[in-house]
């Protein structure tokens, strides 16, 4: 037979049950998550540009195609694709033995012609004296004068040949006519090239331009000199870890320099050239840029699109308040396609720290600690 529990024993069991229940009802301590610096952005008031966007390519206003002036063999080509060269920098050297031999031959012919001219001039003087005293017939003077003219002609021809050979010798060394970057070189050491064969393409990096295409309806409303804002595509779309606190990539200003009046029949686009200021040296030739022609501008609060959580009917963002995650609904405005940011009409204050990327999905109350990657 089992012993009968006393009243005190049941009270003790009841008390222990209540304590266990209270312990189980306590909330679990909030989770602590370390987030990288590039997973946090700052809401910030910035200019929102409203107008047609475009995609363009960085080019040069001055492009020079260097060709061989004479046939020959390249013995040295010290440049390569993408290399920057200063004005006067050595780019190629041809075998100059043939040119030097022609110079020597021309110099010898010139010396011989000078000697013949000296002799013919003396003979002409002697014949003239004899004609004056009647010792010889006048026709002898005519013969002596023709010999002087022939010697002078031979000397002129020899000097021309020497000058031609010296110019050919100069053309065996090719130097950059201005500071530029080498693009698409054709020549290589050891190549045998013909006169007129293309060797290099040089682009002046100090005179950059952006070549873009715009719809005909948009281009027709623009004027030369209109301001353009542009950003390298790599900066606008890549996840930059070095400065994620910025609202948008740093944009540069430029101006439209020419607008084609011919519409491409296939794309119905119009070519537009945009001059890049000299301080735009961070741009690379051939680089793609995205931009906008700001027909209207207003101050707006912008945040990265990757900060917005759209898994619910209401757009939400995850803020960091006193080290904890706070989720808040926001009203969104215009999307900035070229910088992948979006306007916040209400719900945020300038300077708010917001989580972006996967970090924006952290639960409310999560303790956030910043860490460096």
C-alpha positions as a printed Julia matrix, in Angstrom:
373×3 Matrix{Float64}:
  0.0    0.0      0.0
  1.35   3.51    -1.05
  1.61   6.1      1.7
 -1.04   8.87     1.69
  0.41  12.34     0.94
 -0.01  14.85     3.69
 -1.49  18.32     3.18
  1.96  19.9      3.59
  3.39  17.63     0.98
  0.78  18.71    -1.59
  1.48  22.37    -0.81
  5.16  21.87    -1.53
  4.4   20.19    -4.86
  2.06  23.03    -5.82
  4.65  25.67    -5.0
  7.28  23.95    -7.12
  4.85  23.73   -10.04
  4.11  27.45    -9.85
  7.81  28.31    -9.83
  8.49  26.14   -12.87
  5.58  27.76   -14.69
  6.8   31.26   -13.9
 10.3   30.41   -15.1
  8.97  29.06   -18.37
  6.88  32.23   -18.93
  9.89  34.55   -18.7
 11.0   36.0    -22.07
 14.22  34.67   -23.55
 17.02  37.25   -23.5
 17.35  39.19   -26.81
 19.78  37.82   -29.36
 23.01  39.69   -30.09
 24.1   39.9    -33.73
 27.3   41.4    -35.12
 26.77  43.33   -38.36
 29.48  44.64   -40.66
 29.95  48.34   -41.25
 28.88  47.95   -44.86
 25.51  46.58   -43.7
 24.58  49.91   -42.13
 23.61  53.07   -44.02
 22.57  56.53   -42.91
 19.37  58.18   -44.03
 20.37  61.53   -45.45
 18.86  64.54   -47.17
 20.25  64.83   -50.68
 19.3   66.18   -54.09
 16.85  64.09   -56.07
 17.26  64.7    -59.78
 14.2   64.25   -61.92
 14.67  63.91   -65.64
 15.53  61.43   -68.39
 18.24  58.91   -67.6
 20.85  57.51   -69.93
 23.68  55.0    -70.19
 26.85  56.18   -71.89
 30.44  55.22   -72.62
 33.51  57.26   -71.78
 35.55  58.15   -74.85
 38.11  60.76   -75.85
 37.57  63.92   -77.82
 40.95  63.44   -79.51
 41.9   60.03   -80.87
 44.97  59.61   -83.07
 45.76  56.54   -85.15
 49.52  56.29   -85.66
 50.6   54.72   -88.96
 53.97  53.71   -90.34
 55.49  56.44   -92.52
 57.72  53.98   -94.36
 58.18  50.22   -94.64
 60.47  48.58   -92.13
 61.0   46.13   -89.29
 60.11  47.01   -85.7
 62.96  46.31   -83.3
 61.45  47.81   -80.15
 57.84  48.35   -79.01
 57.98  49.34   -75.3
 54.26  50.12   -74.86
 51.18  47.97   -74.28
 47.41  48.3    -74.21
 46.09  50.61   -71.52
 49.48  52.16   -70.78
 49.6   55.89   -70.18
 52.37  57.69   -72.02
 53.64  61.24   -71.63
 54.12  63.61   -74.52
 57.34  62.64   -76.31
 57.48  59.15   -74.8
 59.14  56.46   -76.94
 56.58  54.13   -78.51
 58.38  52.23   -81.26
 61.75  51.96   -83.0
 62.29  50.67   -86.55
 65.45  49.12   -87.95
 67.27  52.23   -89.22
 70.17  50.63   -91.12
 68.57  51.17   -94.52
 67.84  54.82   -93.79
 71.39  55.44   -92.6
 72.79  53.8    -95.73
 70.64  56.04   -97.93
 71.92  59.07   -96.03
 75.52  58.03   -96.66
 74.84  57.5   -100.37
 73.11  60.87  -100.62
 75.93  62.61   -98.79
 78.48  61.1   -101.18
 76.44  62.18  -104.2
 76.1   65.66  -102.74
 79.87  65.94  -102.2
 80.53  64.79  -105.75
 78.04  67.29  -107.15
 79.66  70.11  -105.17
 83.11  69.17  -106.55
 81.75  69.08  -110.1
 80.1   72.45  -109.6
 83.35  73.96  -108.35
 85.25  72.63  -111.33
 82.57  73.67  -113.81
 82.44  77.18  -112.35
 86.19  77.58  -112.72
 86.06  76.32  -116.3
 83.25  78.75  -117.09
 85.35  81.65  -115.8
 88.33  80.6   -117.91
 86.2   80.2   -121.07
 84.55  83.59  -120.6
 87.99  85.22  -120.4
 89.06  83.51  -123.61
 85.85  84.52  -125.38
 86.39  88.13  -124.34
 89.8   88.23  -126.03
 88.56  86.27  -129.06
 90.68  83.23  -128.36
 87.73  80.82  -128.53
 84.3   80.86  -130.12
 81.27  81.99  -128.03
 79.73  78.52  -128.34
 82.44  77.24  -125.96
 81.03  79.58  -123.31
 77.56  78.13  -123.84
 78.91  74.61  -123.28
 80.66  75.66  -120.04
 77.48  77.33  -118.74
 75.48  74.14  -119.4
 78.04  72.15  -117.4
 77.61  74.54  -114.44
 73.82  74.18  -114.6
 74.13  70.38  -114.73
 76.39  70.36  -111.67
 73.97  72.57  -109.75
 71.07  70.28  -110.69
 72.99  67.23  -109.51
 73.78  68.97  -106.21
 70.11  69.89  -105.66
 69.04  66.32  -106.36
 71.65  64.96  -103.95
 70.53  67.35  -101.21
 66.91  66.33  -101.77
 67.85  62.66  -101.47
 69.78  63.37   -98.27
 66.85  65.32   -96.82
 64.45  62.49   -97.72
 66.76  59.92   -96.11
 67.09  62.05   -92.95
 63.3   62.3    -92.65
 63.07  58.54   -93.11
 65.6   58.15   -90.29
 63.46  60.36   -88.06
 60.44  58.2    -88.83
 62.24  55.13   -87.52
 61.6   56.45   -84.01
 57.96  57.02   -83.03
 57.13  59.16   -80.02
 53.81  60.12   -78.5
 52.7   63.53   -79.83
 50.73  64.24   -76.65
 49.96  62.7    -73.27
 47.62  59.8    -73.93
 46.67  56.22   -73.23
 47.54  53.46   -75.71
 44.53  51.69   -77.18
 44.45  48.67   -79.48
 48.1   48.47   -80.57
 48.64  46.52   -83.75
 52.43  46.6    -83.86
 54.7   44.17   -82.05
 58.44  43.76   -81.83
 59.7   41.94   -84.92
 56.79  42.9    -87.18
 57.57  43.88   -90.76
 55.18  46.68   -91.66
 54.33  48.48   -94.86
 54.0   52.21   -95.31
 50.62  53.37   -94.03
 50.03  50.34   -91.82
 48.32  51.25   -88.51
 50.55  50.82   -85.48
 48.77  52.33   -82.46
 45.68  54.22   -81.41
 46.22  57.02   -78.91
 43.46  58.65   -76.9
 43.97  61.93   -75.09
 42.85  61.28   -71.51
 42.64  64.98   -70.7
 39.77  65.5    -73.1
 37.18  62.92   -72.13
 33.68  62.79   -73.46
 30.63  60.6    -72.82
 28.84  59.21   -75.84
 25.22  58.44   -75.04
 21.94  57.81   -76.82
 18.59  59.34   -75.88
 15.1   58.9    -77.28
 14.37  61.35   -80.07
 11.54  62.96   -78.09
 13.89  63.65   -75.18
 16.82  64.83   -77.29
 14.65  67.28   -79.19
 13.87  69.13   -75.95
 17.54  69.46   -74.92
 19.99  72.21   -75.76
 23.76  72.29   -76.02
 25.2   73.35   -72.67
 22.56  71.58   -70.58
 23.87  70.16   -67.3
 24.19  66.4    -66.85
 24.84  64.39   -63.68
 26.58  61.06   -64.1
 28.1   58.26   -62.01
 30.3   55.33   -63.07
 28.12  52.23   -63.28
 30.54  50.24   -61.13
 30.13  52.75   -58.3
 26.39  53.0    -58.69
 25.58  49.3    -58.71
 28.39  47.54   -56.87
 28.33  46.89   -53.13
 31.03  49.27   -52.04
 32.45  48.32   -48.68
 34.68  51.32   -48.28
 31.94  53.93   -47.82
 28.55  52.36   -47.32
 27.32  55.22   -45.11
 26.79  57.45   -48.12
 23.3   57.71   -49.48
 24.4   57.74   -53.1
 27.62  57.57   -55.08
 29.35  60.88   -55.65
 28.01  62.24   -58.94
 29.89  64.52   -61.27
 28.55  67.31   -63.4
 29.14  67.69   -67.12
 27.61  69.55   -70.02
 26.16  68.51   -73.35
 28.49  69.59   -76.15
 26.64  68.29   -79.2
 23.29  66.78   -80.11
 22.91  64.86   -83.34
 20.04  65.91   -85.55
 19.83  62.46   -87.11
 17.74  59.68   -85.56
 19.04  56.13   -85.76
 16.4   54.31   -87.85
 16.82  51.05   -85.93
 16.87  52.29   -82.32
 15.07  55.61   -82.77
 17.78  57.09   -80.56
 19.79  60.27   -80.99
 23.53  60.45   -80.26
 24.52  62.99   -77.63
 28.07  63.98   -76.68
 28.76  65.11   -73.13
 32.0   66.84   -72.21
 33.67  65.57   -69.03
 35.56  68.1    -66.88
 39.3   67.7    -66.52
 38.9   66.7    -62.87
 37.06  63.56   -64.0
 40.34  61.67   -64.15
 38.82  58.78   -62.18
 36.94  57.78   -65.31
 38.51  55.19   -67.58
 38.21  55.17   -71.34
 35.6   52.66   -72.38
 33.95  52.73   -68.95
 30.17  52.7    -68.75
 28.43  55.47   -66.84
 24.82  56.05   -65.91
 23.45  59.52   -65.64
 20.49  61.77   -65.61
 19.63  65.09   -67.18
 18.11  66.97   -64.21
 15.2   68.89   -65.61
 14.01  69.27   -62.01
 15.73  68.88   -58.64
 14.46  68.76   -55.08
 15.84  67.95   -51.65
 14.69  64.51   -50.56
 15.59  61.8    -48.11
 17.2   58.9    -49.93
 18.14  55.44   -48.73
 19.51  52.39   -50.56
 16.82  50.2    -52.07
 18.4   47.23   -50.3
 17.29  48.74   -46.98
 13.58  48.3    -47.76
 11.8   45.1    -46.73
  8.88  44.47   -49.09
  7.82  41.07   -47.78
  4.69  42.65   -46.27
  2.03  44.92   -47.72
  3.72  47.89   -46.01
  7.3   48.83   -46.81
  9.44  48.41   -43.71
 12.95  49.36   -42.7
 15.07  48.12   -39.81
 16.52  50.96   -37.73
 19.13  50.8    -35.02
 17.93  52.62   -31.9
 20.08  52.48   -28.78
 21.82  49.4    -30.11
 18.64  47.45   -30.85
 16.69  46.73   -34.01
 13.45  48.67   -34.41
 11.25  48.0    -37.43
  9.35  50.92   -38.86
  6.94  51.45   -41.72
  7.93  54.05   -44.34
  6.2   55.78   -47.21
  8.27  55.61   -50.37
  8.52  58.06   -53.23
 10.47  58.08   -56.45
 13.03  55.43   -57.3
 16.47  56.57   -58.49
 17.34  53.9    -61.02
 20.88  54.98   -61.85
 22.03  54.93   -58.21
 19.69  52.19   -56.88
 18.31  54.43   -54.14
 14.77  55.36   -53.26
 13.07  58.4    -51.84
 11.48  58.19   -48.36
  8.51  60.51   -48.02
  7.83  59.81   -44.34
  8.88  57.51   -41.53
 12.57  58.38   -41.19
 14.68  61.2    -39.83
 17.92  62.4    -41.34
 20.8   60.58   -39.67
 18.85  57.41   -38.84
 21.0   54.29   -39.0
 19.32  51.61   -41.1
 20.26  48.04   -41.9
 20.64  46.98   -45.52
 20.88  43.67   -47.33
 20.1   40.54   -45.35
 20.67  42.44   -42.1
 17.38  44.29   -42.66
 15.52  41.05   -41.81
 16.74  40.95   -38.2
 13.94  40.66   -35.67
 12.78  43.57   -33.55
 14.73  43.89   -30.33
 17.87  42.19   -31.65
 20.98  43.72   -30.13
 23.32  44.91   -32.88
 27.06  45.21   -32.59
 29.12  46.72   -35.38
 32.21  44.92   -36.62
 34.77  45.46   -39.35
 35.19  43.04   -42.2
